Amino acid sequence: MRNKRWLQTSLAVLTAVALLLAGCSSNNGEGGETNNKNNTNTSTATDEKTGEVSKDPVTFSYFGFGTNNDVLASDTTIGKILQEQTGVDWKMEFVVGDPSTKAGVMIAGGEYPDVISPVGELAKLLDAEAYIPLNDLIEEHGPNIKRVYGDYMDKITHEDGNIYILPFTANIGGYLTEPDAGSNIWIQRRVLKEFGYPKVKTLDQYFDLIEQYQAKYPSVDGKDTIGFATFAGEPGQFYTITNAPMHLAGYPNDGNVMVDLETHEAKLYQGTDYEKKWLQSLNEMYVKGLVDPESFTANGDQFKAKLTSGRVLGFSGYIWQIGDAINNLKTAGNDDLRYVSLPIVFDESITDAYMDPPSFVNNRGLGISVSAKDPVRIIKYWNNLLTEENQKLVQWGEEGVTYSVNEEGRFVMSEEQLANRNDNDFKRKYGWAYFDYEWPRYGNNSVYEDGNAHVPFSQPEVADVNYTDGDRALLEAYGIDTFSGFFAKPVERPWYPAWSIEKPQGSPEDIFNQKAGDLQKKYFPKLVLSEGKFESVWNDYLAEFGKLDAADFEAFMTAKVKDRVAGKW
């Protein structure tokens, strides 16, 4: 099916070029007419004298399956600068509610935004032929795209020979470890401070500390403290609670499998003693009144509101899920109510693996839809976005305004500039909240040709200024220089991350994932939020899980991991 779409698109490109040469092109100021999925138009307005693509004003539609506020790009500083360079503006919208439902509505209607960042809905949209292939567009109009993605072309090319999305993790110029990378198990800093900054490595030690603290301080500002919480009620975020067993067992985030470093065998942790131990610990904490009963119903906004209230002592979640709350707490200025992530594992013998090794994620990116009004104009915008100058813009901003350059040529930020970079409202107004991630981009661990870090917070000079007095006190107490110092150094994993292995829509692997995930959503609340029933509910869960073909799924994942190790992506 995708080969057919590629042929249709290639013919459309040739037809468009012929029309342009014949002087038959036109532009209505809105980028041309909307095309249905059987008529992919790659024409663009062209200056008859110079042959250059028009910079007449045009507004395209962008839809992201991540969480953000809708915006017109030109209402942000970065979006306005890029519009002045290209004439292109974007009406940016983001998913509300269940992502899967939204994807289904799009597909059923057969009309799409111009570009789509699909997050977890990629396989579904690919199967529906929602994207056009980018191969010819890149070859003809994307020298910067080829420069950035050149080493990854084999990893972003599908089995049909086509490229459909440009991922967000193309590292260039080396690999710079983030100084403040962390885990998905967090604790409030005042808990550590209260007990003299103890070493906390095991899950039992972690929960014991929270229990002791809540016994001493059952309320904060007149409201009950919450021992532990998460937000598994947010659509698409259930992995917040399901991922923990692999981390606690000493494995990185490979999705729902743990991959052996030697044999490269991929094994599920669902239904194992690892999963049982995690859920049983949560159940024991719940019986003691230490787990938030809303953990399976609260959405992201409700959960982040609890974090910023200072009531939550510990939680599970990734930084990209709760970044707004973390920033708000820092802006509020009370370091004791902020959180720190720790290298929590099941027992002392386990070495943590929270720090990501060098990686490439090939199933998260931005693609052009079959409804796009002007794919050539879009690809040229992306190519312009990938100049080093503009990559600095979308991460650092404007020299002399949002950052400075010292005598050694190093990018630095004053306290005021850094405060703005951390402030959620300023990030939205300036455009960082919209442009610094879900677009074709350098990977987070990239280094510019001048030696500066792509991501400001990976720049040692910025990381140092970013630390508050509370940060420095905590780091000093534990004898480390940066927060990543809590964790073991990453181990090379050439397949990483396994969760990005594509499972075609409707395939046995996709169906297994859906059914296995449905079982977790059904049984996890019962396992955690019950008294005296854990073993019986666990046995029921295992019986249901045993009906699924886990062995075939593991065989599929193992084969794909070994392919990646062999260089076949």
Beta strands, then each sheet from edge to edge (+ up, - down):
strand 1: 58-64
strand 2: 71-72
strand 3: 88-94
strand 4: 115-117
strand 5: 166-167
strand 6: 185-188
strand 7: 219-220
strand 8: 223-224
strand 9: 226-229
strand 10: 257-259
strand 11: 266-268
strand 12: 312-316
strand 13: 339-341
strand 14: 365-368
strand 15: 404-405
strand 16: 411-412
sheet 1: 2+ 3- 1- 4- 14+ 5-
sheet 2: 9+ 12+ 6- 13+
sheet 3: 7+ 8-
sheet 4: 10+ 11-
sheet 5: 15+ 16-
end
